[in-house]
């Protein structure tokens, strides 16, 4: 585990609605912190496709950096980082399984290039990016795969669920009257907050169902009893 000085400023892997809603009721084990390069091992499989420890570490770093945690490029990852990283890795794969089958929700021209450019800026420029890639024995294409999956996962859920999460003005007015903390807020703000709450619940339901219809297995220290979600 990194020293407090090297890791304390790193934003924890507090994922957006995608992970918070999917895994709010799932208990994961806490693996021991990794130390140096470990011989690759499978940590999970989703729909028959394996996620390795090396892959998990890399994806977790990319996701952390992409959310502003640039220290994650070179700092050691602890058990919590990897546990939450695996949560996100599984959630994104579940969200895109159907989209992959039908090649749906493609990225717009130039969208991935922009995402990679933004990632490069966050990490500190081309030189810093290359140092990160060298340390991870990866290339820019590997970063692009992680970013592409993240974009498509969010888009797939938006496409399937956003209309169902719409809130009418009448519903917003009732919520404004019922929730004390919302009474002083503009009606449009209340409507947005209520829509987000509804959307989050729909995401949880969608991905809970995806776990039932797709084979998801956790291995190593991440696995609960039986290793199956």
C-alpha positions in Angstrom: 0.0 0.0 0.0 1.3 3.4 -0.9 2.5 5.7 1.9 0.0 8.4 3.1 1.9 11.0 1.3 1.7 9.3 -2.1 -1.8 8.1 -1.8 -3.8 10.4 0.4 -4.6 12.9 -2.3 -5.9 10.2 -4.6 -9.6 10.3 -5.0 -11.1 7.0 -3.9 -12.7 5.0 -6.6 -16.1 6.4 -5.8 -17.8 5.5 -9.0 -20.7 7.2 -10.6 -24.3 5.9 -10.6 -23.3 2.9 -12.8 -21.4 1.2 -9.9 -23.1 2.7 -6.9 -26.5 1.4 -8.0 -25.3 -1.9 -9.3 -23.2 -3.0 -6.3 -25.1 -1.3 -3.4 -26.1 -4.8 -2.1 -23.2 -6.9 -3.2 -20.5 -7.8 -0.6 -16.9 -8.3 -2.0 -13.9 -9.6 -0.1 -10.9 -7.2 0.4 -7.8 -8.7 -1.3 -4.4 -7.9 0.0 -2.5 -5.0 -1.6 -0.5 -6.0 -4.6 3.2 -5.7 -4.4 5.1 -5.3 -7.6 4.2 -7.3 -10.8 2.3 -10.5 -10.0 2.1 -13.5 -12.3 -1.2 -13.0 -14.1 -4.3 -14.7 -12.6 -8.0 -14.7 -13.4 -10.0 -12.6 -10.9 -13.4 -12.8 -12.5 -15.3 -13.8 -15.6 -18.3 -12.2 -17.2 -20.3 -14.1 -19.8 -17.4 -16.5 -20.2 -14.8 -13.7 -20.7 -12.0 -13.6 -18.2 -10.8 -10.5 -16.4 -7.2 -11.0 -15.2 -5.4 -9.4 -12.3 -3.1 -7.4 -14.6 -6.1 -6.3 -16.6 -8.0 -5.3 -13.5 -5.0 -3.3 -12.2 -4.7 -1.4 -15.5 -8.4 -0.7 -15.9 -8.6 0.5 -12.3 -5.7 2.9 -12.9 -7.2 4.2 -16.1 -10.6 4.8 -14.4 -9.0 6.5 -11.4 -6.9 8.8 -13.6 -9.9 9.6 -15.8 -11.7 10.8 -12.7 -8.9 13.0 -11.7 -6.9 10.6 -9.5 -3.6 11.1 -11.4 -1.6 9.7 -8.5 -3.0 6.3 -9.5 -0.7 6.2 -12.5 2.2 5.0 -10.3 0.9 4.6 -6.7 0.3 1.2 -5.3 -3.3 0.1 -5.4 -4.8 -1.2 -2.2 -7.6 -3.8 -1.7 -10.4 -1.2 -1.8 -9.1 0.3 -5.0 -9.1 -3.1 -6.7 -12.4 -4.2 -5.2 -14.2 -1.1 -6.5 -12.2 -1.3 -9.8 -13.6 -4.8 -10.3 -17.1 -3.6 -9.5 -16.8 -1.1 -12.3 -15.2 -3.5 -14.7 -18.1 -6.0 -14.3 -20.8 -3.3 -14.4 -19.5 -1.9 -17.7 -19.3 -5.4 -19.2 -22.8 -6.2 -18.1 -24.1 -3.0 -19.5 -22.6 -3.5 -22.9 -23.3 -7.3 -23.4 -26.4 -6.8 -25.5 -25.0 -3.7 -27.2 -22.0 -5.8 -28.3 -24.2 -8.5 -29.7 -25.9 -6.0 -32.0 -23.0 -3.6 -32.4 -25.3 -0.9 -30.9 -24.4 2.4 -29.3 -21.2 3.1 -31.4 -19.0 6.0 -30.6 -19.3 9.1 -32.7 -16.4 9.9 -35.1 -13.6 11.4 -33.2 -15.2 10.7 -29.8 -12.7 8.1 -28.7 -9.8 10.3 -29.9 -11.1 13.1 -27.8 -11.5 10.8 -24.7 -7.9 9.7 -25.1 -6.7 13.3 -25.5 -8.6 14.3 -22.4 -7.0 11.3 -20.5 -3.6 12.4 -21.7 -4.2 15.9 -20.4 -5.3 14.6 -17.1 -2.3 12.4 -16.6 0.1 15.3 -17.4 0.8 15.2 -21.1 2.4 12.8 -23.6 5.6 12.2 -21.7 3.8 11.3 -18.5 1.4 9.1 -20.5 4.3 7.2 -22.0 5.9 6.6 -18.6 2.6 5.2 -17.4 2.2 3.0 -20.5 5.8 1.7 -20.1 5.2 0.9 -16.5 2.0 -1.0 -17.3 3.5 -2.7 -20.4 0.5 -1.3 -22.3 -0.1 1.1 -25.2 -2.6 3.9 -26.1 -4.9 1.3 -27.7 -5.3 -0.4 -24.3 -6.3 2.9 -22.7 -8.7 3.4 -25.6 -10.4 0.1 -25.0 -11.1 1.0 -21.4 -12.4 4.4 -22.2 -14.5 3.1 -25.1 -16.2 0.5 -22.9 -16.9 3.1 -20.2 -18.6 5.5 -22.8 -20.6 2.7 -24.4 -21.8 1.3 -21.0 -23.1 4.7 -19.9 -24.7 5.3 -23.3 -26.4 1.8 -23.4 -28.0 2.4 -20.0 -29.0 5.9 -21.0 -30.6 4.6 -24.2 -32.5 1.9 -22.5 -33.6 3.7 -19.4 -33.6 7.5 -19.7 -37.2 7.8 -21.0 -38.4 5.6 -18.3 -36.8 8.0 -15.7 -38.6 11.1 -17.0 -40.4 13.1 -14.3 -43.5 15.2 -14.9 -44.0 18.6 -13.4 -46.8 17.3 -11.3 -44.5 14.6 -9.8 -41.8 17.2 -9.2 -44.3 19.4 -7.3 -45.4 16.6 -5.1 -41.8 15.6 -4.4 -41.0 19.3 -3.6 -43.8 19.4 -1.1 -42.9 16.0 0.5 -39.2 16.4 0.8 -38.2 19.1 3.3 -34.7 19.5 1.9 -36.2 20.2 -1.6 -38.9 22.8 -0.6 -36.6 25.8 -1.2 -35.3 24.5 -4.5 -36.5 25.6 -8.0 -39.0 23.1 -9.5 -36.6 22.3 -12.4 -33.9 21.3 -9.9 -36.3 19.1 -8.0 -37.3 17.5 -11.3 -33.7 16.8 -12.1 -33.0 15.3 -8.7 -36.1 13.1 -8.8 -35.2 12.0 -12.3 -31.7 11.0 -11.2 -33.1 9.0 -8.3 -35.5 7.2 -10.6 -32.8 6.6 -13.1 -30.4 5.1 -10.5 -33.1 2.7 -9.4 -33.8 1.6 -12.9 -30.0 1.1 -13.5 -29.9 -1.2 -10.4 -32.9 -3.2 -11.6 -31.4 -3.5 -15.1 -28.0 -4.7 -14.0 -29.4 -7.0 -11.3 -31.4 -8.7 -14.1 -28.2 -8.8 -16.2 -26.5 -10.7 -13.4 -29.3 -13.3 -13.5 -29.1 -13.8 -17.2 -25.3 -13.7 -17.6 -22.7 -15.8 -15.9 -20.7 -13.6 -13.5 -18.0 -15.3 -11.4 -15.6 -13.8 -8.9 -12.3 -15.6 -8.2 -9.4 -15.3 -5.8 -9.9 -13.1 -2.8 -12.8 -11.3 -4.5 -15.0 -14.3 -4.5 -17.9 -14.7 -2.0 -19.0 -18.2 -1.2 -19.1 -20.2 -4.4 -17.6 -17.4 -6.4 -20.8 -16.6 -8.3 -22.8 -13.4 -8.1 
